[in-house]
Amino acid sequence: MKKIQMMLVGLTLIALKAQAGELPPLDLKMEPPLCKAPPSKRPRLQAERSRESKDAIKVDWYWPLVFDFNGDGWCDFAWAIPYPMNSKMESFFLEDILVLGGAREWRSPFKGGRRPWVLRIDTETWPVYNVDLTEAIMIYPKSGGAPYILGIGPDGLEYVAPGCREYVSVHRWDNEVDAFKKVDDVTRDAVITFYYSTVGQRCDRSKK
C-alpha cells in the first residue's frame, strides 16, 4: 500500500511539472540502435521513378537513408531530397519518399492512406509535403522507441549569425497519425540543448 502511494505521489509530481512547462530530463544518446532488415524486397517509391529522379540519384543529389524512424525495431527507408528551390524541381508527399519496414512487408506512412486524407491534418504539426531530410539529425532515447529528429523541412534550421545556422525544430514519429509530428516546446529545447552540448557548436550570436 505504501509503495503504491509513493508511486502516485511521483506521478502527481510529474504531472505538475508538465503543467508548469517542465518535464523530467530526457536520457538521450547519439548512437543509433541496430534495426532488422525486412524480409521482402523494398517497393520502388515515386521519388525514384521519373527520369529527373533517376539522374538525381546517380549524382547523389538524392541519397538513401536507412533508419528505424518509427522505433519499432525494423529498418525503414527514405530518400533525402532537398526542399524544392524553384518550380521546376520535383516535389513529393511523405509517402513518395519514405516507406516503413515490418516483419512481413513494407508499408506506406499514414497507415497506407493517400493524399485526400493527409491534407485534412495540421501540416504544421505533421509535415506531409516536401519533407526535407537532407540535414536531419537523429537523437535516440536510451529507453528505446522512435528517435527525435532535428531539422525536418525548410524551417528546421535558422540563420542566427553570418554563415551560421542552428537547429530550431524537433519532430518524432507519431504512431496514431503514422507520420512525423512536431514535439512540444519543452521537449524541443531539451533535445536541441543535448545536441549542442554533445556534438554541436552554437553560433556566435554576438555577430548577428
C-alpha positions in Angstrom: 0.0 0.0 0.0 2.8 2.4 0.9 4.6 1.6 -2.3 1.5 2.4 -4.3 1.1 5.7 -2.5 4.7 6.7 -3.3 4.2 5.8 -7.0 1.1 8.0 -7.0 3.0 10.9 -5.5 5.7 10.5 -8.1 3.2 10.6 -10.9 1.5 13.6 -9.4 4.8 15.5 -9.3 5.5 14.6 -12.9 2.0 15.9 -13.9 2.5 19.1 -12.1 5.9 19.7 -13.7 4.3 19.0 -17.1 1.6 21.6 -16.4 4.3 24.1 -15.4 6.1 23.6 -18.7 8.8 21.4 -17.1 9.5 17.7 -17.8 11.9 15.2 -16.3 15.3 15.4 -18.2 15.5 13.2 -21.3 18.0 10.4 -21.3 19.4 10.6 -24.8 22.2 9.3 -27.0 23.6 9.9 -30.4 24.3 6.3 -31.4 21.6 4.6 -33.4 20.3 1.2 -32.3 20.5 -1.7 -34.7 17.4 -2.3 -36.8 16.3 -5.5 -38.5 16.0 -5.6 -42.3 12.6 -6.5 -43.6 12.4 -9.9 -45.3 10.7 -8.7 -48.5 12.1 -6.5 -51.3 11.6 -2.8 -50.8 9.0 -1.3 -53.2 10.2 1.4 -55.5 9.0 4.8 -54.4 7.5 7.6 -56.5 10.6 9.7 -55.7 12.8 7.4 -57.8 10.7 6.7 -60.8 11.0 9.7 -63.1 13.9 10.5 -65.3 14.8 13.5 -63.2 14.8 11.3 -60.0 17.0 8.7 -61.6 19.5 11.3 -62.7 19.4 12.9 -59.2 20.1 9.5 -57.6 23.0 8.8 -60.0 24.8 12.0 -59.0 23.9 11.7 -55.2 21.6 14.7 -55.4 19.0 12.4 -53.8 20.5 9.9 -51.4 19.1 7.0 -49.3 18.5 7.0 -45.6 18.1 3.6 -43.8 17.0 4.1 -40.2 14.3 3.0 -37.8 12.2 6.2 -38.0 9.2 4.9 -36.1 11.1 2.9 -33.4 9.5 -0.5 -34.0 12.9 -2.3 -34.5 12.5 -2.6 -38.3 14.6 -0.6 -40.7 12.7 2.0 -42.7 13.8 3.6 -45.9 13.7 7.3 -47.1 15.1 9.4 -49.9 16.9 12.5 -48.7 15.7 15.1 -51.2 16.4 18.8 -51.0 13.5 21.1 -50.5 12.4 22.5 -53.9 14.2 25.8 -54.6 12.2 26.5 -57.8 9.1 25.5 -59.6 10.9 23.2 -62.0 12.3 20.9 -59.2 10.4 17.7 -58.3 8.4 17.8 -55.1 6.8 14.9 -53.2 4.5 13.9 -50.4 5.9 12.0 -47.5 4.6 8.7 -48.8 6.5 9.4 -52.1 9.9 9.5 -50.3 9.5 7.1 -47.3 8.4 3.5 -46.7 8.3 1.7 -43.4 9.7 -1.8 -42.9 8.0 -4.5 -41.0 8.1 -8.2 -40.1 6.3 -9.3 -43.3 6.3 -6.4 -45.7 6.9 -2.7 -46.3 4.1 -0.2 -46.0 3.4 3.5 -46.6 3.1 6.0 -43.8 -0.3 7.4 -42.8 -1.4 3.8 -42.3 -1.4 3.4 -46.1 -3.7 6.4 -46.6 -3.2 8.7 -49.5 -3.3 12.5 -50.1 -7.0 13.3 -49.8 -7.0 12.2 -46.1 -3.5 13.5 -45.5 -4.4 17.1 -46.4 -7.0 17.3 -43.7 -4.4 17.2 -40.9 -2.5 20.1 -39.5 0.6 20.2 -41.8 2.5 22.5 -39.4 2.4 19.7 -36.8 2.6 16.7 -39.1 4.7 17.7 -42.2 3.4 15.9 -45.3 4.7 17.7 -48.3 8.2 18.5 -49.4 9.6 16.8 -46.2 13.3 17.6 -46.4 15.5 15.1 -44.5 18.8 16.2 -46.1 20.1 17.9 -42.9 18.2 15.9 -40.4 20.0 14.8 -37.2 18.6 11.9 -35.1 18.8 11.7 -31.3 17.8 8.5 -29.6 16.2 7.8 -26.3 18.2 5.3 -24.3 15.0 3.7 -23.2 14.2 2.9 -26.9 11.4 4.0 -29.2 11.3 6.4 -32.1 14.2 8.9 -32.4 13.9 12.6 -32.1 14.7 14.3 -35.4 16.2 17.7 -35.7 15.9 19.8 -38.8 13.0 18.4 -40.9 11.9 20.7 -43.6 13.0 24.1 -44.9 12.4 25.8 -41.5 14.3 23.2 -39.5 17.4 25.4 -39.3 17.6 29.2 -38.6 20.3 31.7 -39.7 21.3 33.3 -36.4 24.7 34.8 -37.4 26.6 35.4 -40.7 27.3 32.0 -42.3 26.0 30.1 -39.3 22.7 28.2 -38.7 21.2 26.4 -35.7 18.6 23.6 -35.4 15.2 25.0 -34.3 12.7 22.2 -34.9 12.4 18.7 -33.5 10.0 16.0 -34.7 9.2 12.4 -33.6 7.2 9.7 -35.2 3.5 9.7 -34.1 2.0 6.2 -34.2 -1.5 7.5 -34.1 -1.3 9.5 -37.3 1.6 7.4 -38.6 3.9 10.3 -39.6 6.5 12.7 -38.2 5.0 15.1 -35.5 6.4 18.3 -34.1 7.2 17.8 -30.4 6.2 20.3 -27.7 8.4 23.3 -26.9 9.9 21.9 -23.7 10.9 18.6 -25.4 12.3 20.5 -28.4 14.5 22.7 -26.1 15.8 19.6 -24.2 16.7 17.7 -27.4 18.4 20.7 -29.0 20.3 21.5 -25.8 21.5 17.9 -25.7 22.7 18.0 -29.3 24.7 21.2 -28.9 26.2 20.2 -25.6 27.3 16.8 -27.0 28.5 17.2 -30.6 27.4 20.6 -31.9 28.6 24.1 -31.6 26.2 27.0 -31.3 26.6 30.1 -33.4 28.3 33.2 -32.1 25.2 35.4 -31.7 27.3 38.5 -30.9 28.0 38.6 -34.6 24.3 38.6 -35.6 
